[in-house]
Amino acid sequence: MPGFNAKDYKKTSKNYQPKPPYFINALKAFIVGGLICVLGELLSEMYIHWFGFKEKNAGDPTVATLILLSALATGFGVYDKLGQFAGAGSAVPVTGFANSITSAALEHKSEGIVLGVATNLFKLAGSVIVFGVVAAYVLGIIRYTWQVIF
Amino acid sequence: MSFLWAFVVGGSICVVGQLLLDIAKLTPAHVMSSFVVAGAVLDAFDLYDKLVEFAGAGATVPITSFGHSLLHGAMEQADEHGFIGIAIGIFELTSAGIASAILFGFIVAVIFKPKG
């Protein structure tokens, strides 16, 4: 076909792809993501009132608990079902971070504990840590320089 | 009241993520990476702390808070030790999250069988 290059193909094929139901997907993400945050709020209230944590450091046990729950839910195959329903609603909270770590490790389990599980643990979550650290480092240098000068 | 704001703010952050997935056609990894960088940028202007004060877990549970905590820990140590403090403190506040994610992820992967 004349003039049918990769660029045109992308444009033409776009017309034939089904449009995702934007509103329904956003609503599902809102409800599930919101509920996970409410669970987080519940946990941190619990740690503050019953375990003597301060408002400032209650986030640590809260995040750890959410990660434990998410890792278990991933092991039972529940979190991936939730992910199919909620999309970003289950991916954006910290539970999604734990899910990506656990599911990547589980997926490669057949390759062994060292080469499969341990090597692939950060296959998906690695990019989050890399970009987070690089961004925080660069911004930290800029901010500190700013503080020293002014 | 704090539960309502946690729900609304946390849910809204997820909606932004969902729109990036659906409309901008980003992969989940791209969305999560962008959110971490966004959290760090918001913290650089001291905006994320205000959101945490207002929404509690609605701001600390989404992955954006990871970027915020990275920069926050780095700045706390930088105040004491100068530039080298950034490297000392960068994982200080996120340590609990990363350590438990590695530990629980590893244990679950060893015990459970892959599904599906």
Chai-1 contact restraints between the chains, C-beta under 6 A:
chainA,res_idxA,chainB,res_idxB,connection_type,confidence,min_distance_angstrom,max_distance_angstrom,comment,restraint_id
A,P20,B,D22,contact,1.0,0.0,6.0,A-B,restraint_1
A,Y22,B,D22,contact,1.0,0.0,6.0,A-B,restraint_2
A,N25,B,Q18,contact,1.0,0.0,6.0,A-B,restraint_3
A,N25,B,D22,contact,1.0,0.0,6.0,A-B,restraint_4
A,A26,B,V15,contact,1.0,0.0,6.0,A-B,restraint_5
A,A26,B,Q18,contact,1.0,0.0,6.0,A-B,restraint_6
A,A29,B,C14,contact,1.0,0.0,6.0,A-B,restraint_7
A,A29,B,V15,contact,1.0,0.0,6.0,A-B,restraint_8
A,A29,B,Q18,contact,1.0,0.0,6.0,A-B,restraint_9
A,F30,B,G11,contact,1.0,0.0,6.0,A-B,restraint_10
A,F30,B,V15,contact,1.0,0.0,6.0,A-B,restraint_11
A,G33,B,G10,contact,1.0,0.0,6.0,A-B,restraint_12
A,G33,B,G11,contact,1.0,0.0,6.0,A-B,restraint_13
A,G33,B,C14,contact,1.0,0.0,6.0,A-B,restraint_14
A,G34,B,F7,contact,1.0,0.0,6.0,A-B,restraint_15
A,G34,B,G10,contact,1.0,0.0,6.0,A-B,restraint_16
A,G34,B,G11,contact,1.0,0.0,6.0,A-B,restraint_17
A,C37,B,A6,contact,1.0,0.0,6.0,A-B,restraint_18
A,C37,B,G10,contact,1.0,0.0,6.0,A-B,restraint_19
A,C37,B,A57,contact,1.0,0.0,6.0,A-B,restraint_20
A,C37,B,G58,contact,1.0,0.0,6.0,A-B,restraint_21
A,C37,B,V61,contact,1.0,0.0,6.0,A-B,restraint_22
A,V38,B,F3,contact,1.0,0.0,6.0,A-B,restraint_23
A,V38,B,A6,contact,1.0,0.0,6.0,A-B,restraint_24
A,V38,B,F7,contact,1.0,0.0,6.0,A-B,restraint_25
A,G40,B,A57,contact,1.0,0.0,6.0,A-B,restraint_26
A,G40,B,V61,contact,1.0,0.0,6.0,A-B,restraint_27
A,E41,B,F3,contact,1.0,0.0,6.0,A-B,restraint_28
A,E41,B,A6,contact,1.0,0.0,6.0,A-B,restraint_29
A,E41,B,G56,contact,1.0,0.0,6.0,A-B,restraint_30
A,E41,B,A57,contact,1.0,0.0,6.0,A-B,restraint_31
A,S44,B,A57,contact,1.0,0.0,6.0,A-B,restraint_32
A,G59,B,T60,contact,1.0,0.0,6.0,A-B,restraint_33
A,D60,B,A96,contact,1.0,0.0,6.0,A-B,restraint_34
A,V63,B,G97,contact,1.0,0.0,6.0,A-B,restraint_35
A,A64,B,A96,contact,1.0,0.0,6.0,A-B,restraint_36
A,A64,B,S100,contact,1.0,0.0,6.0,A-B,restraint_37
A,I67,B,S100,contact,1.0,0.0,6.0,A-B,restraint_38
A,I67,B,A101,contact,1.0,0.0,6.0,A-B,restraint_39
A,I67,B,F104,contact,1.0,0.0,6.0,A-B,restraint_40
A,L68,B,F104,contact,1.0,0.0,6.0,A-B,restraint_41
A,A71,B,F104,contact,1.0,0.0,6.0,A-B,restraint_42
A,A71,B,G105,contact,1.0,0.0,6.0,A-B,restraint_43
A,A71,B,V108,contact,1.0,0.0,6.0,A-B,restraint_44
A,G75,B,V108,contact,1.0,0.0,6.0,A-B,restraint_45
A,G75,B,F112,contact,1.0,0.0,6.0,A-B,restraint_46
A,G77,B,K115,contact,1.0,0.0,6.0,A-B,restraint_47
A,G87,B,Q18,contact,1.0,0.0,6.0,A-B,restraint_48
A,A88,B,C14,contact,1.0,0.0,6.0,A-B,restraint_49
A,A88,B,G17,contact,1.0,0.0,6.0,A-B,restraint_50
A,A88,B,Q18,contact,1.0,0.0,6.0,A-B,restraint_51
A,A88,B,L21,contact,1.0,0.0,6.0,A-B,restraint_52
A,G89,B,C14,contact,1.0,0.0,6.0,A-B,restraint_53
A,A91,B,P28,contact,1.0,0.0,6.0,A-B,restraint_54
A,V92,B,C14,contact,1.0,0.0,6.0,A-B,restraint_55
A,V92,B,G17,contact,1.0,0.0,6.0,A-B,restraint_56
A,V92,B,P62,contact,1.0,0.0,6.0,A-B,restraint_57
A,V92,B,I63,contact,1.0,0.0,6.0,A-B,restraint_58
A,P93,B,V61,contact,1.0,0.0,6.0,A-B,restraint_59
A,P93,B,P62,contact,1.0,0.0,6.0,A-B,restraint_60
A,V94,B,V61,contact,1.0,0.0,6.0,A-B,restraint_61
A,F97,B,I63,contact,1.0,0.0,6.0,A-B,restraint_62
A,A98,B,A101,contact,1.0,0.0,6.0,A-B,restraint_63
A,I101,B,A101,contact,1.0,0.0,6.0,A-B,restraint_64
A,I101,B,G105,contact,1.0,0.0,6.0,A-B,restraint_65
A,T102,B,G105,contact,1.0,0.0,6.0,A-B,restraint_66
A,T102,B,V108,contact,1.0,0.0,6.0,A-B,restraint_67
A,T102,B,A109,contact,1.0,0.0,6.0,A-B,restraint_68
A,A105,B,G105,contact,1.0,0.0,6.0,A-B,restraint_69
A,A105,B,A109,contact,1.0,0.0,6.0,A-B,restraint_70
A,L106,B,A109,contact,1.0,0.0,6.0,A-B,restraint_71
A,L106,B,P114,contact,1.0,0.0,6.0,A-B,restraint_72
A,K109,B,P114,contact,1.0,0.0,6.0,A-B,restraint_73
A,V117,B,A109,contact,1.0,0.0,6.0,A-B,restraint_74
A,L121,B,G105,contact,1.0,0.0,6.0,A-B,restraint_75
A,S127,B,A29,contact,1.0,0.0,6.0,A-B,restraint_76
A,S127,B,S33,contact,1.0,0.0,6.0,A-B,restraint_77
A,V128,B,M32,contact,1.0,0.0,6.0,A-B,restraint_78
A,V128,B,S33,contact,1.0,0.0,6.0,A-B,restraint_79
A,V128,B,V36,contact,1.0,0.0,6.0,A-B,restraint_80
A,F131,B,S33,contact,1.0,0.0,6.0,A-B,restraint_81
A,F131,B,V36,contact,1.0,0.0,6.0,A-B,restraint_82
A,F131,B,V37,contact,1.0,0.0,6.0,A-B,restraint_83
A,G132,B,V36,contact,1.0,0.0,6.0,A-B,restraint_84
A,G132,B,F66,contact,1.0,0.0,6.0,A-B,restraint_85
A,G132,B,G67,contact,1.0,0.0,6.0,A-B,restraint_86
A,G132,B,L70,contact,1.0,0.0,6.0,A-B,restraint_87
A,A135,B,V37,contact,1.0,0.0,6.0,A-B,restraint_88
A,A135,B,A40,contact,1.0,0.0,6.0,A-B,restraint_89
A,A136,B,A40,contact,1.0,0.0,6.0,A-B,restraint_90
A,A136,B,L70,contact,1.0,0.0,6.0,A-B,restraint_91
A,A136,B,L71,contact,1.0,0.0,6.0,A-B,restraint_92
A,A136,B,A74,contact,1.0,0.0,6.0,A-B,restraint_93
A,A136,B,I90,contact,1.0,0.0,6.0,A-B,restraint_94
A,L139,B,A40,contact,1.0,0.0,6.0,A-B,restraint_95
A,L139,B,A44,contact,1.0,0.0,6.0,A-B,restraint_96
A,L139,B,L71,contact,1.0,0.0,6.0,A-B,restraint_97
A,G140,B,L71,contact,1.0,0.0,6.0,A-B,restraint_98
A,G140,B,A74,contact,1.0,0.0,6.0,A-B,restraint_99
A,G140,B,I86,contact,1.0,0.0,6.0,A-B,restraint_100
A,R143,B,A44,contact,1.0,0.0,6.0,A-B,restraint_101
A,Y144,B,A78,contact,1.0,0.0,6.0,A-B,restraint_102
